[in-house]
């Protein structure tokens, strides 16, 4: 990371990953070209889970080259008087694995739904019965995670070196 003064610790990076609305996952296809897609994620321990269709370009790429980079953005705030934006972010490097066991798939989908659609959990079990067979679930083993933040305190001074307030 070039701006070491904005680097945050691992716990902060996990916090950002845990609260981001969605993430962007980058991969490299068979021709060496980048391919990037938005994904809805949830973390359990050292794994990031996401759901997907069972086929398509993303799946083809992941099966050929499971190395991924996931970008998560937490809170942002424009500060036009400084011509900048306050932000918090996390970058995750890891390998993607298809989840094939129904119990783990169901648990991952439950965690995704609890995080992103908690008010609709009464329909979860019936949805699983109807759709589990056609829903793909993948997990990314976190190999490396970094966090970064640009934020100003009330006095207008940038909060550097992991300073929290």
N, C-alpha and C positions, 0 to 999 in steps of 0.2 A: 504494500500500500504506500503510495507516494506521500500522502498527507498523514504522517504518523500522529500529528497533533490532533487529528479528528478520529483516530482509531479508538474503538470501544472494545470492552472485553467480551469474552465468549458468551457470558450470561446475557449481556445486552443484545448481542446478535441473535441469540435464541429467542429472546423476548420479542424482538422485531419480527422474526419469522412466525412466532406464535400469534401475533396480532395483525399481520398484514391481511388485507381484504383478498388479495390474490397475489400470485407470484408469476414471474416469467422464467421459463425454463429454456435454456439454450442447449443445442445438441449439434453434432456434426454428421452430415449425411455421408453416403457411400462415395460421393464425389469430392468430399472434403469441404463442402459448402456449409455455412452456418444455417441453422433452422431454429427458430425461436417461437414458443407458443405460451399463451397465458394458461396457468393452471390454478385450481383451487386446492390449497394444501392444508394439511394438519400434521403436527409433529407428535410422535410417540417415542420418547427416549431419543435414540440416535438415528431415527428414521423419519423421513418426510414422506407422507402418503398423499397420493392424488388419484382421482378416478378418471376414466377415459372410455372412449369407445374401444372395442377389442381389435379394431383394424384401422388402418389409415397410415398416412406418411409418418406421423410421430411414432407410432408403434413399430413400423418397419425400421426406422432409424434406431430406436432404442434396442431392438433385438440385434441389430448389426453392430452398434457402438453404444454401450450403456453409459459412457461417461457423460455427465451433465453438469451444468452450472445453473443454479437457481438464484435469481435476483428478487429480493423482497424489499419493499419500501413501506415504512411505517408512516408516522405522522409527517406532514409537510406543511410549511407555512411560508407564504411569499412575504418578503420584506423589501418592497419596492424602493424604499428610501436608501437601501444598500445595494440595489440592483442584484439581488440574490434570492435564494430560497433556503430556508431552514429545512433540514431533512434528517431522517434516520433510516439506515439501510443495513441489510445483511446480504452477504454473498455466500452461497453454499456450493461446494464442490463435492461430487460423489458419484456413485454408480447406481443405476436404476435396475431394479429386479421386478419382474412380473409376479404378483401375488396370485397363486393358483388355488390355495387351500380355502375352502368356503368360510371356515371359522375366522381366519385372519382377514379375509375380504370383508366379511360382515362387520367385524370390529372396526376396521379402518373406515368403512362407510358410516358406521354409527358415530365415530369420532368426528368425521367431516361434517355430518349433519348436526351434531350437538354444537359444533363450533359455528357453523354458518347458517343453519336454519333451526334453531332450538325450539321455536314456537310450533314447528310442524312434526315433532317427534312422535305424535300419536299415529301418524301414517307410516312410520318407518318400517315396522315389521311387515305390513302388507306390501309395501313397495319392494322390499327385499325379496319376498316370495315371488313377486311378478318379474323382477328385473335382475336379480343377482346373476343369472346365467348369461345375460347379455352385457353385463357391466365389467369393464376392465379396471383393475386396481393395480397400481404400481407403488413401490417404495424405493426411496433413495437413501442409501446408507451414507450418512454424513462423514466425509473424509476430512473436510476442512470447512470452517465457517469463520467469517470475519464480520465485524460490525463497524459502522462508521456513522458519525453524526456531525451536523453543523447546526449549532443552536446558540442563541444569545440570551444572556441573563437579563434581568429587569433593568440593569444599569447600562445595557447595550454592549457589554463585553462578551466576546465569543467564549463559550465554555469549552475548554480544550483538555486534552489528556484524560478523557474519561470522567471529567468533573460532572457530578450529578447534583441537581437541585430541583 
